[in-house]
Amino acid sequence: MARVFTKLGKQITIAVKEGGSDPDTNPRLRVLVQQSKKENMPKENVERAIKKATAKDAADYKEMVYEGYGPHGIAIVVETATDNPTRTVANIRSYFNKYGGSLGTSGSLQFLFDHKCVFKVTPKEGVDLEELELELIDFGVDEVEQDEEENVILIYGEFQSYSAIQKYLEENGYDIHSAEFERIPNDYKEVTAEQRAALDKLLDKFEEDEDVQNVFHNMK
């Protein structure tokens, strides 16, 4: 829970710096505020994150992406939000090295992942998924599916189509649970239970780092 709040807080701060502190005029902030409510993030945490972005001595978070290979040739992309890139890259490199991997150069793994925006929305009564998908194709959406377990509709779209999709969903009265950017592997690699255990140690290390926002990999 604390990890989710920290991550959302940083995203809110970055969104405010980029588009201002008014959710009515800042679409990205609007979705993040909605998302924080769904995650039961206290209102004062949200207000603190907004205030942090507008304070004169505010830490300037940079969004940095690191790419490398874990043990057994598994591709890993680590997204961070940091006020000290020197510290962050040193930490990321040390995790890779300690657990049998290696940090690569920026952009070296781009070809292995599709960068998508993923919206989770509440199903509306009487909405047909196929019709919704056909409707959204023009807005850059390439897949719509139902998640029965969470009782949400998942909408996958092109990375650059985020704003257009969000606008359509809001104008058509959809309740947006979350709107994330994901890196979806083109192909997955099989690993043994023993190899998975070694990889999980490295992935856990990334997840524990406060600068890390998201970790993506192509382990099946």
N, C-alpha and C positions, 0 to 999 in steps of 0.2 A: 504493500500500500504506500509506504513512505517513498519507495523507488518511483512509483507511478506519479506521485505528487511532485517529486523533484523534477522528473522529466517534463511533466505538463507545465510546471512553473517556468522552466527555462524556455519552453516553446512559446509560452505566453509573452515572456519578456522579449524574445526575438521578434515575435509578431507585432508587438507594440512599437518596437524600434523601427520596424520596416513600414508599418501602416498606420501608426497613431493609436491612441488609447480609447477611441470610441468604437465599440463593437458594431454600431449601426453603419459606420463607414469603413470598417476594417473586416472584410469577410473571414479572413483566416482567424482573427481574434474571436469573432463571433462563434465559429465552430469550436474553438478551443474552450471557450467559456461554457458552451453547452456540454462538451465532453467532460469538463471538470465536474459539472453537476452530476452527470451520470456515474462518475467515479467516486461520488460523495466527497470530493475535495472541499475542505472548509472554505467558505466565502472569503475569510481573511487571508488565506493563502493566495487566492486569485488576486485580490486587491494588492497584496504585497508584491506579487510578481509584476503587476501593471505599474505600480509605484516605482519599483526597482528600475524599470526601463526608462522612466521619465526623470529620475533623479540625476542631478548634475554629475555626481561621482559614480554613476552606474557602471558596473562591469560590462565591458563590451564583449558579449559572447560571439564567438566565431563558430560557424558550422563547418567542421572539418571531417573529411571522409578518408579512412585508411583501408587499404586493401592488401591482402596477403594470403598465404597458404598455411593452413594448420597442418598437423601431422597427417600422413596418409593421403596427401594431395587434395584435401578439402579446401575449397575456395571460401574465404571469409571476408565480408565487407563490414567495417565498423564505422557507424556514424556517431560523431561527437558534437557537443556544444560546449565550448571551453573559453575561459577568459585568459588561458595561458597555453597556447598551442605547443610551446617548447616542452612544458611538463607533460602534456597529453601524448605527444608523439613518442617521448622517451618511455612513458608507461606502456603504451601499446606495443612498441618494439620489444620491450623487456618481456611482456606476456607471451608474444609470439616465440621469442628465443627460448624462454624457460620451458615451454611446453612442446618443443619440437617443431615449431613452425618458422615462418620468415615473413617479414613485412616487405611488401612489394612497392612498386612505384605507383603514383596516382594514375588512375585510369587503366591500369594493367588488367583488371578483371571485368571491365565494363561489358565486354562481349558475352560474359557468362550469365548476366542478369538482365532482366527487363525492369526498368524503373517505372513503377505504376503508382497511381493514386487509388486508394481503396476506401470507399465510403460504406459505413454500416448505417442502415436506416430502418425505422420501424415499418413493418408491412402495413399498407393501407387496405382497408376492406374493399374487396372487389377488384383489386389490381392484378392483372395477369402479367406474370414475369416476362413472357415472350413479347407481349405488346410493349412493356416497359423497356425491354432491351432494344427493340426496333426503334422506339421513340428516342432512346439515348444514343444510338449509333452516331447520329449527326453531331453529338456533343463530345465525341471522342471516347465513348464507352465501348469496350470490347467483350465484356462478360457480365452477366447478372445472374446471381444464384441465391437460393434460400438457405439460410443456416437455421435448421430446425431447433438445434440445441440452444442457441442464443435467442431464437425468435427474431432474427433480423434479416434484411436483404443485404447481400454483399454486392457492391458495384465496383468493378475494376475498370479503370480508364487510363488513357495515356497521361504521363507525368504532367505535360504542359496543358492538359485539359481540365485541371483541377478547378479553376475558377468557373468555367462554363458549366461543369457538372453541378457544382455547389449552387450556382445561380438557378439552374433548372429545378433542383430538388427543393430549394427554399420557395421558389415561386409557385411550385405545385403542392405545397403544404406537407412535405415529407419531414418527419422528425429525425434529424441527423444525430446518431449516437456518437460517431467518431469519423474523422477523415484523416487518414494517415498516408504517408508515402512508403511504399514497400519495394524491395528489390527481390524479384521472383526469379529463381534459377531457371535457365533454359533446359537444364538437364540435372538429374540427381545422381550422386555416387553412392553405391552400396558400401557399407562398412560392417565389420564383424562387431560383436558385443564388446570385445576387448578394445578394438579401435575406437568405438563410440565412447567408451569410458574415458579414454585418453583425450578425445576431442571435447568431451563435456567439461573436463577440468579447465581447458583453455577458455571455452565459452563462458563458464561460470566466472572466471577471472575478469573477463570483459564486462559482464553484467554487474559485477561488484563495483566497478569504477564509476565514480559520480559523474565524470565527464561524458561517459558513454550514453547515448540516447537509444540506439538500435544496433542489433547485430544480425546479419543475414549470412547464410551459408548454403552450400549445395549438398549437404549430407542427407541421404534419404531417411 
